[in-house]
Amino acid sequence: MGELENCVNCGKLFVRLSRPVCQDCYKEEEEKFQIVYEFMKKRENRQATVLEIVEGTGVEEELIIKFVRENRLRASQFPNLTYPCDRCGQQIKEGKLCSDCSTDLSKDLKKQEEIETLKERQKAEERERQRTYFAVDKFNKKD
């Protein structure tokens, strides 16, 4: 069952089933995709960059990047199609992050895990030090 949402493009209220845009905006996106795809099918345009596609078709850069990210336009078929890394803006062909940013984030995560492990170890040592032991002498009861 769908939920009521506002279209991310036009703001119109619609029932969202799978995509974040209303049916009208979806049809418009599909028409623009066909324009871009027809442009890219021509042999002389297969090496085009995103900016050249924008100039040749009039379709917005953000929408073309969306098509590439969704693998509707594949970098394997069109080798000069790239889009910016979400973190630094370097041009990439797949994923959301370039290899440098991915490596940096992995290092940061590993460092954070080491810090958390050290904190947990220190807490465990502190709990061990704070334990109090009581000795019960069963045999020397004083009556």
C-alpha positions in Angstrom: 0.0 0.0 0.0 1.4 3.4 -0.9 1.8 6.5 1.3 0.8 10.1 0.6 3.8 12.2 -0.2 4.8 15.4 -1.9 6.6 15.0 -5.2 10.3 16.0 -4.8 10.2 17.8 -8.2 6.9 19.7 -8.3 5.6 19.4 -4.7 2.3 17.9 -5.9 0.6 15.4 -3.5 0.6 11.8 -4.7 0.5 8.2 -3.6 4.1 6.9 -3.5 4.5 3.3 -4.4 8.1 3.1 -5.4 9.5 6.4 -6.8 9.7 9.8 -5.1 8.1 11.6 -8.0 4.5 11.9 -9.1 3.3 10.3 -12.3 3.5 13.5 -14.3 7.1 14.1 -13.3 8.0 10.5 -14.0 6.6 10.8 -17.5 8.6 13.9 -18.0 11.7 12.2 -16.7 11.1 9.3 -19.1 10.7 11.6 -22.1 14.0 13.3 -21.1 15.7 9.9 -20.8 14.5 9.0 -24.3 16.0 12.3 -25.6 19.3 11.6 -23.9 19.4 8.0 -25.0 18.6 8.8 -28.6 21.4 11.4 -28.5 23.8 8.8 -27.0 22.9 6.1 -29.5 24.5 8.1 -32.3 28.1 6.9 -32.9 29.6 10.4 -32.8 28.0 11.0 -29.3 29.1 7.8 -27.6 32.2 9.6 -26.2 30.2 12.5 -24.9 30.7 13.8 -21.4 27.7 14.8 -19.1 28.2 18.5 -20.0 28.3 17.7 -23.7 25.0 15.8 -23.3 23.5 18.8 -21.5 24.5 21.0 -24.4 23.3 18.6 -27.0 19.9 17.7 -25.5 19.0 20.5 -23.1 18.3 18.0 -20.4 19.4 19.1 -16.9 22.8 17.9 -15.6 21.3 16.6 -12.4 18.9 14.4 -14.3 21.6 13.0 -16.5 23.7 12.2 -13.4 20.6 10.5 -11.9 20.3 8.3 -15.0 24.0 7.4 -14.8 23.8 6.6 -11.0 20.7 4.4 -11.7 22.7 2.6 -14.4 20.2 3.5 -17.0 23.2 5.0 -18.9 26.1 2.7 -18.4 29.7 3.9 -18.3 30.7 0.6 -19.9 28.7 1.6 -23.0 29.5 5.3 -22.8 33.1 5.6 -21.3 33.1 9.4 -20.7 30.0 9.4 -18.5 31.2 10.4 -15.0 29.6 12.2 -12.1 31.0 13.8 -8.9 31.9 11.9 -5.8 29.4 12.7 -3.0 32.2 13.7 -0.6 34.9 15.5 -2.6 33.4 16.1 -6.1 36.1 14.1 -8.0 34.6 12.6 -11.2 33.8 8.8 -10.8 32.0 6.2 -12.9 30.4 4.1 -10.2 29.3 4.1 -6.6 28.9 7.2 -4.5 32.5 7.8 -3.4 35.9 7.9 -5.2 38.6 5.4 -4.1 40.4 8.1 -2.1 37.4 9.1 -0.1 36.4 5.4 0.4 39.9 4.7 1.7 39.8 7.7 4.0 36.4 6.7 5.4 37.6 3.1 6.0 40.6 4.4 7.9 38.5 6.7 10.0 36.0 3.8 10.8 38.9 1.5 11.8 40.4 4.2 14.0 37.0 4.8 15.6 36.6 1.1 16.2 40.0 1.0 17.9 39.0 3.9 20.1 35.7 2.2 21.1 37.5 -1.0 21.8 40.0 0.8 24.0 37.2 2.6 25.9 35.3 -0.7 26.5 38.5 -2.3 27.7 39.1 0.6 30.1 35.5 0.4 31.4 35.9 -3.3 32.0 39.2 -2.8 33.9 37.6 -0.1 36.0 34.6 -2.3 36.9 37.0 -5.1 37.9 39.0 -2.7 40.1 35.8 -1.5 41.8 34.5 -5.0 42.7 34.2 -5.5 46.4 34.6 -8.9 47.9 33.1 -10.0 51.2 34.4 -13.0 53.1 32.0 -15.0 55.1 33.4 -17.1 57.8 31.0 -20.0 58.4 33.0 -21.8 61.0 33.8 -19.1 63.5 30.4 -18.0 64.4 30.2 -16.2 67.7 27.1 -17.0 69.6 
